[in-house]
């Protein structure tokens, strides 16, 4: 499976960005899709995840109510809609898939996109 994440950019605080993740190689409909981010000098953290059948989504507390994850299994794509962005959201964002269930740790994910930079200015 190859994943490509795109849609990052520079935005002012309070603004919005929509990240997309496109999969190719094989279907990912059986896998969950997670979104992760890594800020300079910090460890990678899980932002959220959506289960394989769009049944459930999970988010870390700091993005609840601002970020929304969705996916289209037919198109093999996933999205991370980010609203009310804050400077602390600045990071490289990654999409990942592989496990059936959602996990907060990236160690469970086998396939990763290349990352897309999100920069939020104050």
Buried (B, 14 or more C-beta within 10 A) or exposed (E): BEBBBBBBEEBEEEBEBEBBBBBEEEEBEEBBBBBBBBBEEEEBBBBBBBBBEEEEBBBBEEBEEBBBBBBEBEEBBBBBBBBEBBEEBBBBBBBBBBBEEBBBEBEBBEBBBEBBEBBBEE
